[in-house]
């Protein structure tokens, strides 16, 4: 039986996202056309992403991160 400390450590490792310092994969490695995009949020932080054009006149903005 594990104690509360062990359970907490297990949950932290399972549910928290620890981002890598660099990008390990680019869409061009799979020959997927994309465009690098950069913009600033309301706090002045620079955000970086990839834009994949589609066949419809719709855009999906997927934001991820670690709160």
C-alpha positions, 0 to 999 in steps of 0.5 A: 500500500502506498501512502499519500505522498506516493499517490501524490507523486504518481498523480503529478507525474501522470497529469502534469505536462513538462514541456521540452526546451526545444522542438523535436519534430517539425511537420516538414519531416512528414512533408506536411505543408505549414506556415510558422506563425507568431503573435503577441497575447494581451500580456505582451508574451510572444506565442509561436505556432504552426498554421495548416491550411485546409480546404474549408474557410474555417480555422481551429486554434488549439492551445496547449500548455501547463497551468 
